[in-house]
Structure formats: C-alpha cells, structure tokens
C-alpha cells in the first residue's frame, strides 16, 4: 500500500473510531462522559485542522514554485504549439524548428544538430545540455498560458507527466540535466531567478503534504 494511501486509510479509521466513541458517550451522558466527549472532539478538530493545514501548505508551496515553471527558461520548452520558443521574450524558434513525434525535431531540423551537451561559448549562441529536446507529441506537457492550478493538475497526472508520482516529479526537477540548465543558460539568457535548492524544497513540500493544487 502506498504511503499516502495508507495515511488516508489510517486517518479515515481514526475519524470513524472517534465518531463511534462520540456517539457512545452521547448516549450515556454523565459529567465524566461529557468531559471525555469534549476531549475527543478537541482531538478530532486538531487532527482535521492539521490535515487542512497540510493541504493549504502544499497548495501554497506549489503556487510559489510555479513561478519557475512559468519562467522563459522552462516555459520555452513547453509551448502551446509544436514550435519551441526562444529568448527572454519567448519568441518562436527561428528556422521553423518543430517538435516532431518524439520531441527531437523533424524534417532534418533536429535538436542535436545545434544544441550540444553544453552551452556554446558566446552571447546568444546555441545553448546546450544533455537530452536537449521538447516533450514528445503524445505528451507535450504544456506550460505556456497555463495557470498555477492547471500546471499543478497536469504535473500530478500520470497520464500527462510521463507516469510519474508527485515524488518522482520532485526527483525529475531536482536531477534532470535539462531542468538544471535553466539556472545556467549561458551568456545572453536570464537564468531562473529562484535558487534551485529553494525550488526543489517547495516542490518537495508540495508532494509530501498531499500534492494539493492552488
């Protein structure tokens, strides 16, 4: 049983047990039972508030982290259409470069032709990182023009995120070379302003506290 599923099961069991205890005490009202009833109710309320607080913290963490996803260094490789975007103003890629079925380009204009495994030295020369590509056509992972809530719902949907769990999404944004490139994009391009460690911390909090959406 998955950790989150087990936690949800235990929570439901606890609330059910508490509800039965409350019902039993209410049917045999005495001063002592009244005190017990108040104690159980206070405990239930605290548990419920903690759960709600986790959901709120999770959603808030994602809302802040989404600033990174909406930055040109991330958004440019997750466009609405099949043409990647370039620059801080997210303009369509020159030479009519397109996604292609696997995200590696098409019609002879393949990503690896210009984009090597590291940035070329010099202002505005082709950037590079290992595995340079767009998401594939059957799972485009669009970030452009998406609200933080839409981004959240997409990122936690295995049918749209490459069959990843929320914790695996965190692993991806922490370790993937192409994600890390956003903080070292080369001369002439603005890096992601939020420190990578902070971004990963926010995404971790989002995942651990329930992957709630803002």
Order of alpha helices (4+ residues) and beta strands (2+ residues): alpha-alpha-alpha-beta-beta-beta-beta-alpha-alpha-alpha-alpha-alpha-alpha
